[in-house]
Amino acid sequence: MIRFRIDGREVEARPGETILAAARRAGIEIPALCHHDLLRPYGACRLCIVEVRAPAKHGRPSRPRIAASCDYPAQDGLEVSTEAEPVRAMRRTAARLLLARAPDAPRLRALAERLGVREPFEPDPHADGCILCGLCVRACAEAVRAAAIGLTGRGERRGVGMPYGENHDACIGCGACDWICPTGILHSQADAAERFRRAAGEDRLCRYARLGLVPGAVCALSYECHRCDVEQMMRARFGDEHPALGAERLRRTGGATEASR
Ligand code: FES
């Protein structure tokens, strides 16, 4: 096991574990908005930053540095501070910037308040409520394994969408993107599932057909998959490894992130 200190307290971590994961296991709270235990860290929100000091080398103390704890591997002898004043100030700035993009997101507002953001902030006139944290994109690619959506555009036009703004065959309508979105902006897009149903239109292709698992299968149940034999068959065959179950896996294990519901 790796041993290091957080706020003066000795904490253990498994090899490869991040500071955030070790802290949470030890019951130490670090705010985080763009993290989910099942997904690769992306370091977008910067709310999980901490001050990290490596062990002294050749008798010389190392300089402290600021790092995203969701993406920083625990190491023997690290000294981590979650509450140093520069860290708190930078978190407040990060929260204000996120709020400028999503001023009406209730969870973000609550989190910002907990971090002590009291000052007014200037809403970004180009913002659409998406904070570009990439959780939906990672969930779709890594948990659902559909990779139907991605970050698109640049600058003011940066956003999330399907290639060329059109419905993508890879979308299986599982709703993982909607569920994991920390600002709720994806709700307003009639939900991926609903869009998928509309896009399927006359073809009414089964979502497993879209994944190439049941070639040519057509849905006769209005995509109420829980009533479908194909769904049961797929679950029996693939168990937890089935891509369509990615959304469920996220829900089951999502308790560790501020983004979870
Ligand atoms: S940057 Fe670590 S949780 Fe967002």
Residues whose N, C-alpha, C, O or C-beta is under 5 A from the ligand:
A	BS01	FES	A32 L33 C34 H35 G43 A44 C45 R46 L47 C48 A68 C70
